[in-house]
Amino acid sequence: MLDGKPFVATLLAPVILAFTVAMAAAQTPQRIGQFNDWGAISYQSSNGKVCYVVSLPLTKEPANLNHGENFFLVTQRGNQNVTYEPQFIAGYPLQENSQVKVTVDGKPFTFFSKENTAWTENAAQDSILVDAMKAGARMVVEATSGRGNQTTYEYSLSGVTAALNAIESCD
């Protein structure tokens, strides 16, 4: 659900396409599928196939700020031995050297940030976070913008397990 309305793949498609084009440096993205609030996508990079699941937040706080487009992704790069790497991408620069807090059903995870992106501080936490996402219902991301604004995003985890299963054998 997005703002009380059914989450429609066509709503997410233009955003995913724009993000994918930027990330893939003009590679052609292939939609694997839409799984409730999570999309699964792949593209061919110079280092091999990259697959990821992506979602947009259901809510953005504070409501009076321009948040830009924010995404939460989990990436799989079979040829590069990257398995389920979670990351948050903000629609604005994050505060330099700040931490981003990701909470899944009350269980906290700490991310480090660089420019507008954040990753887990310890790669060993990646699989623990992904398992929590699969078992959870709600994920909250708290970040500080480069201007010092405290921001909060709520993501639905509906469909994340099916989306992750769809990219499991990415290679």
C-alpha positions in Angstrom: 0.0 0.0 0.0 1.2 3.5 -0.8 -0.6 6.3 1.0 -3.7 4.1 1.4 -3.8 3.1 -2.2 -2.7 -0.2 -3.8 1.0 -0.1 -4.7 1.0 -0.4 -8.5 4.0 -1.5 -10.4 3.5 1.3 -12.9 3.9 3.9 -10.1 7.3 2.5 -9.3 8.5 1.7 -12.8 9.6 5.2 -13.9 11.5 5.7 -10.6 13.2 2.4 -10.9 14.0 3.0 -14.5 15.5 6.4 -13.8 17.5 5.0 -10.9 18.7 1.9 -12.8 19.8 4.0 -15.8 21.9 6.2 -13.5 23.3 3.2 -11.6 24.0 1.1 -14.7 25.5 3.8 -16.8 23.1 3.3 -19.7 22.8 -0.5 -19.4 19.3 -1.7 -20.2 17.5 -2.8 -17.0 15.3 -5.9 -17.1 12.4 -6.1 -14.8 12.3 -9.5 -13.1 9.0 -8.9 -11.4 7.0 -6.8 -8.9 6.3 -8.4 -5.6 3.9 -6.2 -3.6 6.0 -3.3 -2.5 9.3 -4.6 -3.8 10.6 -4.7 -7.4 13.3 -7.1 -8.7 15.5 -5.9 -11.4 18.7 -7.0 -13.2 21.2 -5.4 -15.7 24.4 -6.5 -17.3 27.5 -4.5 -16.1 31.0 -4.7 -17.4 31.7 -6.9 -14.4 28.8 -9.3 -15.0 25.2 -9.4 -14.1 23.8 -7.3 -11.2 20.4 -8.0 -9.6 18.7 -6.0 -6.9 15.4 -5.6 -5.1 14.2 -2.0 -4.5 11.4 -0.2 -2.7 10.2 3.3 -2.1 9.2 4.5 1.4 5.6 4.5 2.4 6.1 7.6 4.5 8.7 10.5 4.7 9.1 12.6 7.7 9.1 15.5 8.3 6.4 16.0 5.7 7.4 19.6 5.0 10.8 18.8 3.6 11.7 18.0 0.0 13.2 14.5 0.4 13.8 13.8 -3.3 13.5 10.1 -4.2 14.7 7.7 -1.6 15.2 4.0 -2.1 16.2 0.9 -0.1 17.9 -1.8 -2.1 19.4 -5.2 -1.6 22.0 -6.0 -4.3 23.3 -9.4 -5.6 26.4 -9.6 -7.8 27.0 -13.3 -8.4 30.2 -12.9 -10.4 31.7 -10.5 -7.8 30.8 -12.6 -4.7 28.4 -9.9 -3.4 25.5 -11.6 -1.8 22.5 -9.5 -0.5 24.2 -6.2 0.1 21.6 -3.8 1.7 21.9 0.0 1.1 19.9 3.1 1.5 20.0 5.8 -1.2 18.7 9.2 -0.2 17.4 11.8 -2.6 19.8 14.4 -1.0 23.4 14.4 0.5 23.6 12.8 3.9 25.5 14.5 6.7 29.2 13.8 6.3 30.4 11.0 8.5 26.9 10.4 9.9 25.3 7.1 10.7 22.0 6.0 9.4 19.8 3.8 11.6 17.8 1.0 10.0 15.3 -0.7 12.3 13.3 -3.8 11.3 10.4 -4.5 13.7 12.4 -2.9 16.5 15.8 -4.6 15.8 18.4 -1.8 15.0 21.2 -1.9 12.5 23.8 0.9 12.0 24.9 2.1 8.5 27.7 4.4 7.6 27.1 7.0 5.0 29.0 8.5 2.0 27.4 11.3 0.0 23.8 10.1 -0.5 24.3 6.4 0.2 24.6 4.3 3.3 25.7 0.6 3.9 25.9 -1.6 7.0 29.0 -0.7 9.1 29.9 -4.4 9.2 29.3 -6.6 6.2 28.7 -9.5 8.6 25.4 -7.7 9.5 24.2 -7.9 5.9 22.7 -11.4 6.1 21.3 -10.7 9.6 19.5 -7.6 8.3 18.2 -9.4 5.2 16.9 -12.3 7.3 15.2 -9.7 9.6 13.7 -8.1 6.5 12.3 -11.4 5.3 10.7 -12.1 8.7 9.6 -8.6 9.3 6.7 -6.4 8.4 8.1 -2.8 8.8 11.4 -1.2 8.3 12.3 2.4 9.4 15.3 4.3 8.2 16.5 7.4 10.2 19.1 9.7 8.6 20.5 13.2 8.9 20.7 15.3 5.8 23.7 17.4 4.9 21.7 20.4 6.2 21.3 18.7 9.6 17.6 17.8 9.1 16.6 14.6 10.9 14.6 12.4 8.5 12.6 9.2 8.9 11.3 6.8 6.2 9.0 3.8 6.7 9.2 0.9 4.3 6.8 -2.0 3.9 8.5 -5.4 3.8 5.5 -6.9 2.0 7.0 -8.8 -1.0 10.6 -8.5 0.0 11.1 -12.3 0.5 9.6 -13.1 -2.9 11.7 -10.4 -4.6 14.9 -11.7 -2.9 14.0 -15.2 -4.0 13.7 -13.9 -7.6 17.3 -12.6 -7.6 18.8 -15.5 -5.6 20.6 -17.1 -8.6 21.8 -13.9 -10.1 24.9 -14.7 -12.2 
